Structure formats: structure tokens, C-alpha cells
Amino acid sequence: MLRIIAGLLLLWTPYCGFSHALDNTIQNAPADVNSNAGDIGAHSEADVIHSSLSVDVVTLPQQTFALLSSEIPPAHAVRLAWQPQQSLDGLHLPTPVLVVNGARTGPVLCLTAAIHGDELNGIEIVRRIMHDLDPDQLSGTVIGVPIVNLQGFHRTSRYLTDRRDLNRYFPGNPYGSSAARIAHSFFYEVIRHCHFLVDLHTGSAYRTNLPQIRGNLNIPEVAAFAHLFGIPVILHSEGTEGMLRHAAVHAGIPAVTLEAGKSQTLQESAIRYGVRSIRTMLNKLGMVDDDNDPVLLESVFYQSAWIRVDHGGILFSHVQLGEKITKNSILGVVTDPITNMRSEIVSPYDGQVIGMAVDQVVMPGFAGFHIGVQHAEEQRPAVHAVSAHKQTNPIQMPASE
């Protein structure tokens, strides 16, 4: 809780305050909005966030916003194009970049989706957010890139055409592999213009995720930003080197991942949840005046674990996404289709199911259930993926199954 409070204080200090290091490797973030610190104790949350911008976001007119060799006037929405120059001349397709520059001053928020080309929910979330924004009622600027990995999207693939995962190459290298060059171009031409970043993802490989925010909660600014979404689950995750949000944080940009649903499909419930959460965040940042009821925060997890199966067969889940569980709860059963041998998957923790595989054929070692471990606000060593099975004798299944 002290970490969250400290983060809120830091978010409410001057935007030029982003120049202080979030850790020893962080560079200065964009600081084109001047500000003066206010008396936090004397103001409401919205007042303090507004004062952090050092301007009256209700009355001060916005300036022209420059991006990708274009200038966007105040109170305008445009579609630009980012081209990483990694295709044959005449055969490449530019990646659309949507920009809404508001009528009043405020922060620059970036929304990115489909870094993995088969993750569709984020594409629709970004589309709905960007096209629902009214430039005349917006304070600040929102940059939306619905499909970062256009190569993968065209092939319904998670990866680039060279089979590399783009989200392992940020901030990139202009002299490296194709993936590294694409990452470098996107990071320095688009992301470095952001004050905040939300990177949208779904589960992969026939797995689905409960709507959740992931971020490095050890960094106060990131922890505070994560709590602006009003989303039921926040998961501490430092991220790995090469991830977009990891690189953004090291560049001084508070960044989180919003996970919702599964890949290769559009899920209306996950999309609505994502849109509502981002609108809540925009409202709390003072960028929009939205009277939608926020989603109530339920759980913050500093630890999580993937429970792996020990036997191959057909996976049948006994729990639902978001379900609260106790230690020794049966999460599911793996049944051998030939011998009818069953092995129960047992949770070694109290917690909540925040991600899970859809029912399918699995092999030993397959990660089946992602558990947010209870008592998560206590700092403990990281919990790694574990196996938890209880094998039972073969049984005759009722005809109804």
C-alpha cells in the first residue's frame, strides 16, 4: 500500500519529474508539458492530477502535436502511417497509427495492440477507444496503434515472418535482425512520444486470461498508473528484457500490459471490459470527463504460478476463469483417451484463477492454470511454475459425460 501511495504522489508531481530515474538505467521521458507541484492534501484526486500538469486542462488550449513527420492541429483526429522499412520496395504496407489531439493540454497516452498478430481483442479495444474519443472534449493526446505486427496479423500468426516474437526485441537495434530493426523504428518513432503506455494482449497457445493489468509494481509510478484502471486484478510482473513495456519503463515511461481473453478470436465481454477500464483510466488522468461507473478493484497479486500437468491426455477443467480457489482444490482432470486413466490437477495455493488453458489435448509439462497467489501484498520470493497432480484409478464414466 505504501508503494501505491508513493506512486500516486509521484504521478502527481511535475511531468518533468519523469526525468528522475525509475531505476539506475532509465533515461529521461518526454517532458514537453511543464508543471508545478500542488498541495496534495488539499485537493481531490482529480484536482491533484490536473495540477500535476501545471495547467488548467479545462481552459488552456492545446498545441500542435508532431508525430511521424506530420503535425496534428488541436481538436483534430487523423490517421498516420508508420513504415519500418523492412519490406521490399513496392510490396510493403504501412502500419496505421491513429492520433487524436485534444482541444486542451494534457498527457500523451499510447495504446498498442497486436504486437502478436493473432491477438484480436486488443485491436477492437483500440478501435473503439480511438473512434469514440471526441477531440473537442479531450485533454491531451491519444496515440492508438491497433495492429503493430501487421506481418503476423495478415498471416494470423503470433510472430513476424521470420518466426521471431517482436515483443522480445524492444527497444530494438537499427543494425540488428529484422525484428530488432522493426522494434527500434517503432520505439523511437512512436513510443518515445508517450507519457504513458498501455500495451494490450491476450492469452496465447489456446489459453485465456482474466482481464488484468500487469506491471512492475516495485516502481511507484507504474504501481500508481496500474491502479487508475479500476480493474479487478492487478498482477506484479517486472516483464522480461525485450518486452515493449519493459523497454518503455526503462525509458522513463510508466507502462502496463492489459491482458484480456484469448487469441485468434473476438470476445465481446473481454473487449467491453478493456474499453471500460481504459475509459476509467482516461477519466482519472483528467483526459476525459466520463461518468461511467468504474470497475471495482478486488485483488492485487505480487506472486503467481502456472500449474503444469504431469500426464498427457485430454484436459477437462473443473474451474472457471476468475474463480477463487483454496489449497488442494481440484482445478481439472487429464484423462488418457485409451486407458481411461485419470490424473487430477490440484492447486498447491490459495488464490484466484487468472489464466487457464481451454480444454484440449495436452502433453506432460503443459501449463494449464495460472494462479494469482493469495496474500500477495507480502513480498516473497518469486513462485515458479509447479506440478500438482493426484493420480486416480481408472473409472467408468457415466454415459452423460
C-alpha positions as CSV (number, residue, x, y, z in Angstrom):
1,M,0.0,0.0,0.0
2,L,2.9,2.4,0.8
3,R,4.2,1.7,-2.7
4,I,0.9,2.6,-4.3
5,I,0.6,5.9,-2.3
6,A,4.2,6.8,-3.2
7,G,3.4,6.2,-6.8
8,L,0.3,8.4,-6.7
9,L,2.4,11.1,-5.2
10,L,5.0,10.7,-8.0
11,L,2.3,10.8,-10.7
12,W,1.0,14.0,-9.2
13,T,4.4,15.7,-9.2
14,P,5.6,17.6,-12.3
15,Y,5.7,15.8,-15.6
16,C,9.3,17.0,-15.8
17,G,9.8,14.8,-12.8
18,F,9.8,11.8,-15.1
19,S,13.4,12.8,-15.7
20,H,14.4,11.3,-12.4
21,A,15.4,7.6,-12.7
22,L,12.8,5.0,-12.1
23,D,15.8,2.8,-11.7
24,N,19.5,3.3,-12.4
25,T,19.1,2.6,-16.2
26,I,16.2,4.8,-17.0
27,Q,16.6,7.6,-19.4
28,N,14.5,10.8,-19.4
29,A,11.0,10.6,-20.7
30,P,9.2,13.2,-22.8
31,A,8.8,16.4,-20.8
32,D,7.1,18.7,-23.1
33,V,4.4,19.6,-20.5
34,N,5.6,22.0,-17.8
35,S,4.1,21.8,-14.4
36,N,4.1,22.9,-10.8
37,A,3.6,20.6,-7.8
38,G,0.5,21.2,-5.7
39,D,-0.6,20.6,-2.2
40,I,-1.8,17.0,-2.4
41,G,-3.5,17.0,0.9
42,A,-5.7,20.0,0.0
43,H,-7.1,18.6,-3.3
44,S,-9.3,15.8,-4.6
45,E,-7.7,13.1,-6.7
46,A,-8.9,14.7,-9.9
47,D,-7.7,18.1,-8.8
48,V,-4.2,16.8,-7.9
49,I,-3.9,15.0,-11.3
50,H,-4.9,18.2,-13.1
51,S,-2.4,20.3,-11.0
52,S,0.4,17.8,-11.9
53,L,0.1,19.1,-15.5
54,S,0.7,22.7,-14.2
55,V,-2.1,23.9,-16.4
56,D,-5.8,24.2,-16.2
57,V,-6.8,21.4,-18.5
58,V,-10.3,22.7,-18.8
59,T,-9.3,26.1,-20.3
60,L,-5.8,26.1,-21.6
61,P,-5.7,25.4,-25.4
62,Q,-3.7,22.6,-26.8
63,Q,-0.7,22.9,-29.1
64,T,0.0,21.3,-32.4
65,F,1.3,17.7,-31.9
66,A,4.1,16.4,-34.1
67,L,4.4,12.7,-35.0
68,L,5.8,10.7,-37.9
69,S,6.7,13.8,-39.9
70,S,3.2,15.2,-39.5
71,E,1.7,18.0,-37.5
72,I,-1.8,17.4,-35.9
73,P,-3.7,20.6,-35.0
74,P,-5.6,20.9,-31.7
75,A,-9.0,19.2,-31.7
76,H,-8.3,17.0,-34.7
77,A,-8.2,13.3,-35.2
78,V,-6.0,11.9,-38.0
79,R,-4.7,8.6,-39.4
80,L,-0.9,8.5,-40.0
81,A,1.3,5.7,-41.2
82,W,4.4,4.1,-39.7
83,Q,6.7,2.2,-42.1
84,P,9.6,0.3,-40.6
85,Q,11.3,-0.1,-44.0
86,Q,11.7,-3.8,-43.6
87,S,9.9,-4.9,-46.8
88,L,10.7,-5.0,-50.5
89,D,10.0,-1.7,-52.1
90,G,6.5,-1.6,-53.6
91,L,5.4,-4.6,-51.6
92,H,5.2,-3.1,-48.1
93,L,2.1,-1.9,-46.4
94,P,2.4,1.0,-43.9
95,T,1.0,0.4,-40.4
96,P,-1.9,2.7,-39.5
97,V,-1.3,5.0,-36.5
98,L,-4.4,6.8,-35.2
99,V,-3.9,10.1,-33.4
100,V,-6.5,12.2,-31.5
101,N,-5.1,15.6,-30.4
102,G,-7.4,17.2,-27.9
103,A,-8.6,20.7,-27.6
104,R,-6.8,21.2,-24.3
105,T,-3.4,20.4,-22.9
106,G,-2.7,17.1,-21.1
107,P,-0.5,14.0,-21.2
108,V,0.2,11.8,-24.2
109,L,-1.2,8.3,-23.9
110,C,-0.2,5.5,-26.2
111,L,-2.3,2.4,-26.8
112,T,-0.7,-0.5,-28.7
113,A,-2.2,-3.8,-29.7
114,A,-1.4,-6.9,-31.8
115,I,2.3,-6.9,-31.2
116,H,1.4,-10.6,-31.5
117,G,-0.5,-10.7,-34.8
118,D,-3.1,-13.3,-33.7
119,E,-4.3,-11.4,-30.6
120,L,-7.5,-9.7,-31.8
121,N,-9.3,-8.4,-28.7
122,G,-6.8,-5.6,-28.3
123,I,-7.3,-4.5,-31.9
124,E,-11.0,-3.9,-31.3
125,I,-10.4,-2.3,-27.9
126,V,-8.1,0.3,-29.5
127,R,-10.5,0.9,-32.4
128,R,-13.5,1.6,-30.1
129,I,-11.4,3.8,-27.8
130,M,-9.9,5.9,-30.6
131,H,-13.1,6.3,-32.6
132,D,-15.2,7.2,-29.6
133,L,-12.9,10.0,-28.5
134,D,-14.2,13.5,-29.1
135,P,-11.2,15.8,-29.9
136,D,-13.2,18.8,-28.7
137,Q,-13.7,17.2,-25.3
138,L,-10.2,15.6,-24.9
139,S,-7.4,17.0,-22.8
140,G,-4.0,15.8,-24.1
141,T,-3.3,13.4,-26.9
142,V,-4.0,9.7,-27.5
143,I,-2.0,7.7,-30.0
144,G,-3.5,4.3,-30.9
145,V,-1.8,1.6,-33.0
146,P,-4.4,-1.2,-33.4
147,I,-2.0,-3.6,-35.3
148,V,1.7,-3.2,-34.5
149,N,2.6,-6.5,-36.1
150,L,1.0,-6.2,-39.4
151,Q,3.1,-9.1,-40.8
152,G,1.7,-11.5,-38.2
153,F,-1.8,-10.2,-38.5
154,H,-2.0,-10.9,-42.2
155,R,-0.9,-14.5,-41.6
156,T,-3.0,-15.0,-38.4
157,S,0.3,-15.6,-36.6
158,R,1.8,-14.5,-33.3
159,Y,5.1,-14.0,-34.9
160,L,6.8,-11.9,-37.6
161,T,7.5,-13.6,-41.0
162,D,11.0,-14.7,-39.7
163,R,9.3,-16.5,-36.8
164,R,10.6,-14.0,-34.3
165,D,8.5,-12.7,-31.4
166,L,8.5,-8.9,-31.8
167,N,7.8,-8.4,-28.1
168,R,11.3,-9.8,-27.3
169,Y,13.3,-7.2,-29.2
170,F,12.4,-3.8,-27.8
171,P,13.8,-1.1,-27.7
172,G,15.5,-2.6,-30.8
173,N,18.7,-2.1,-32.7
174,P,18.9,-0.3,-36.1
175,Y,21.7,-2.6,-37.1
176,G,20.3,-5.9,-35.8
177,S,18.0,-8.6,-37.0
178,S,14.8,-7.7,-38.9
179,A,12.8,-7.9,-35.7
180,A,15.3,-5.7,-33.9
181,R,15.1,-3.1,-36.6
182,I,11.3,-3.1,-36.7
183,A,11.3,-2.7,-32.9
184,H,13.8,0.1,-33.0
185,S,11.8,2.0,-35.6
186,F,8.5,1.7,-33.7
187,F,10.0,2.5,-30.3
188,Y,11.8,5.7,-31.4
189,E,9.4,7.0,-33.9
190,V,6.2,6.4,-31.9
191,I,6.7,5.2,-28.3
192,R,9.2,7.8,-27.2
193,H,6.5,10.4,-27.8
194,C,4.4,8.9,-25.0
195,H,3.9,9.9,-21.3
196,F,2.0,6.7,-20.6
197,L,1.7,3.4,-22.4
198,V,-0.9,0.6,-22.4
199,D,0.1,-2.5,-24.3
200,L,-2.8,-4.8,-25.0
201,H,-2.5,-8.6,-25.2
202,T,-4.5,-11.9,-24.8
203,G,-3.6,-15.4,-23.8
204,S,-1.5,-17.4,-26.3
205,A,-1.5,-21.0,-27.4
206,Y,-5.1,-21.8,-26.6
207,R,-5.1,-20.1,-23.2
208,T,-7.3,-17.4,-22.0
209,N,-6.7,-14.6,-19.4
210,L,-9.0,-12.9,-17.0
211,P,-8.9,-9.2,-17.7
212,Q,-5.9,-7.9,-15.7
213,I,-3.3,-5.3,-15.6
214,R,0.4,-6.4,-15.4
215,G,3.2,-4.1,-14.4
216,N,6.3,-3.7,-12.3
217,L,4.7,-2.8,-9.0
218,N,8.1,-2.2,-7.4
219,I,8.2,1.0,-9.4
220,P,5.9,3.6,-7.7
221,E,4.9,5.4,-10.9
222,V,4.0,2.1,-12.6
223,A,2.1,0.9,-9.5
224,A,0.1,4.2,-9.4
225,F,-0.7,4.0,-13.1
226,A,-1.9,0.4,-12.8
227,H,-4.4,1.4,-10.1
228,L,-6.0,4.0,-12.4
229,F,-7.8,1.4,-14.4
230,G,-10.1,0.2,-11.7
231,I,-9.7,-3.4,-13.0
232,P,-10.4,-6.4,-10.7
233,V,-6.9,-8.0,-10.9
234,I,-3.5,-6.3,-10.9
235,L,-0.5,-8.7,-11.2
236,H,3.0,-7.7,-10.4
237,S,5.2,-8.6,-13.3
238,E,8.6,-7.0,-14.0
239,G,8.5,-8.2,-17.5
240,T,11.5,-9.6,-19.4
241,E,14.1,-7.8,-21.4
242,G,12.8,-7.1,-24.9
243,M,9.2,-6.6,-23.9
244,L,7.7,-3.3,-25.0
245,R,6.5,-2.2,-21.6
246,H,9.9,-3.2,-20.0
247,A,11.7,-1.0,-22.5
248,A,9.3,1.8,-22.0
249,V,9.7,1.8,-18.3
250,H,13.5,1.9,-18.7
251,A,13.0,4.9,-20.9
252,G,11.0,6.7,-18.1
253,I,7.5,6.0,-19.4
254,P,5.1,4.3,-17.0
255,A,3.8,1.3,-18.9
256,V,1.5,-1.6,-18.2
257,T,0.1,-4.6,-20.1
258,L,-3.7,-5.1,-20.3
259,E,-4.5,-8.8,-20.8
260,A,-8.0,-9.9,-21.7
261,G,-9.2,-13.1,-23.2
262,K,-7.7,-15.5,-25.8
263,S,-6.0,-15.2,-29.2
264,Q,-7.5,-15.8,-32.6
265,T,-11.0,-14.8,-31.6
266,L,-13.0,-11.7,-30.7
267,Q,-14.7,-11.9,-27.3
268,E,-17.2,-9.2,-26.7
269,S,-17.1,-9.5,-22.9
270,A,-13.3,-9.1,-22.8
271,I,-13.5,-6.2,-25.3
272,R,-16.1,-4.3,-23.3
273,Y,-14.1,-4.8,-20.1
274,G,-10.9,-3.5,-21.8
275,V,-12.7,-0.4,-23.2
276,R,-14.3,0.3,-19.8
277,S,-11.0,0.0,-18.0
278,I,-9.2,2.4,-20.3
279,R,-12.0,4.9,-20.2
280,T,-11.8,4.8,-16.4
281,M,-8.0,5.5,-16.6
282,L,-8.5,8.3,-19.1
283,N,-11.1,9.8,-16.7
284,K,-8.7,9.6,-13.7
285,L,-5.9,11.1,-15.7
286,G,-8.2,14.1,-16.4
287,M,-8.1,13.5,-20.1
288,V,-11.9,12.9,-20.5
289,D,-14.9,13.7,-18.3
290,D,-16.5,10.2,-18.1
291,D,-19.3,9.4,-15.7
292,N,-19.2,5.7,-16.3
293,D,-19.1,3.6,-13.1
294,P,-15.5,2.4,-12.6
295,V,-14.7,-1.3,-12.2
296,L,-14.1,-2.1,-8.5
297,L,-10.6,-3.3,-7.6
298,E,-10.6,-6.7,-6.0
299,S,-7.2,-8.3,-5.9
300,V,-3.5,-7.3,-6.2
301,F,-1.2,-10.2,-6.7
302,Y,2.6,-9.9,-6.2
303,Q,3.0,-13.6,-6.8
304,S,1.6,-16.0,-9.4
305,A,2.3,-19.6,-10.6
306,W,1.5,-21.7,-13.6
307,I,0.3,-25.2,-12.6
308,R,1.6,-27.7,-15.1
309,V,0.2,-31.1,-15.9
310,D,2.2,-34.3,-15.3
311,H,0.4,-36.6,-17.7
312,G,-0.6,-36.5,-21.3
313,G,-4.2,-36.8,-22.4
314,I,-7.4,-34.7,-22.7
315,L,-7.7,-31.8,-20.3
316,F,-11.1,-31.1,-18.7
317,S,-11.2,-28.0,-16.5
318,H,-13.2,-28.0,-13.2
319,V,-12.8,-24.3,-12.5
320,Q,-13.7,-21.1,-14.3
321,L,-11.7,-18.1,-15.1
322,G,-11.7,-15.7,-12.2
323,E,-12.8,-18.3,-9.7
324,K,-11.4,-18.1,-6.1
325,I,-9.8,-21.3,-5.1
326,T,-8.2,-22.8,-1.9
327,K,-5.2,-25.0,-1.5
328,N,-5.9,-28.6,-2.6
329,S,-8.8,-27.6,-4.9
330,I,-9.1,-29.7,-7.9
331,L,-8.5,-27.5,-10.9
332,G,-9.1,-30.1,-13.6
333,V,-8.6,-33.6,-14.7
334,V,-6.4,-35.1,-17.5
335,T,-7.8,-38.3,-18.9
336,D,-5.9,-40.8,-21.1
337,P,-8.3,-41.5,-24.0
338,I,-7.0,-45.1,-24.4
339,T,-6.5,-46.4,-20.8
340,N,-9.1,-44.1,-19.2
341,M,-6.5,-43.3,-16.5
342,R,-7.3,-40.0,-14.8
343,S,-5.0,-37.6,-13.0
344,E,-6.3,-34.7,-11.0
345,I,-4.7,-31.3,-11.2
346,V,-4.5,-30.0,-7.7
347,S,-3.8,-26.4,-6.6
348,P,-1.0,-26.0,-4.1
349,Y,-2.1,-22.5,-3.3
350,D,-5.0,-20.4,-2.1
351,G,-5.7,-17.7,-4.7
352,Q,-7.6,-17.0,-7.9
353,V,-7.6,-18.4,-11.4
354,I,-6.3,-15.5,-13.6
355,G,-5.4,-17.5,-16.7
356,M,-6.1,-21.0,-17.9
357,A,-5.9,-23.3,-20.9
358,V,-9.0,-24.1,-22.8
359,D,-9.9,-27.8,-22.8
360,Q,-7.7,-29.6,-25.2
361,V,-5.2,-32.4,-25.7
362,V,-2.1,-31.8,-23.6
363,M,1.3,-33.3,-23.1
364,P,3.2,-33.6,-19.8
365,G,4.6,-30.3,-18.7
366,F,1.8,-28.3,-20.3
367,A,0.9,-25.1,-18.4
368,G,-2.8,-25.5,-17.6
369,F,-3.8,-23.0,-14.9
370,H,-2.3,-19.6,-13.9
371,I,-3.0,-18.9,-10.2
372,G,-2.7,-15.5,-8.6
373,V,-1.4,-16.5,-5.1
374,Q,-3.3,-15.1,-2.1
375,H,-1.5,-12.9,0.5
376,A,0.1,-11.3,-2.5
377,E,0.8,-8.0,-0.9
378,E,3.5,-9.6,1.2
379,Q,6.8,-9.6,-0.6
380,R,8.0,-13.1,-1.0
381,P,10.4,-14.9,-3.4
382,A,9.0,-15.5,-6.8
383,V,6.8,-18.5,-7.2
384,H,7.7,-20.6,-10.3
385,A,5.6,-23.0,-12.3
386,V,4.9,-26.2,-10.4
387,S,3.3,-29.5,-11.0
388,A,0.5,-30.6,-8.8
389,H,-1.2,-33.9,-9.7
390,K,-3.1,-36.6,-7.9
391,Q,-3.5,-39.8,-10.0
392,T,-6.6,-41.9,-9.5
393,N,-7.5,-45.4,-10.7
394,P,-9.3,-45.8,-14.0
395,I,-13.0,-45.4,-13.5
396,Q,-16.1,-45.9,-15.7
397,M,-17.5,-42.6,-16.8
398,P,-21.3,-42.1,-16.8
399,A,-23.0,-42.0,-20.2
400,S,-23.9,-38.4,-19.7
401,E,-20.3,-37.4,-19.8
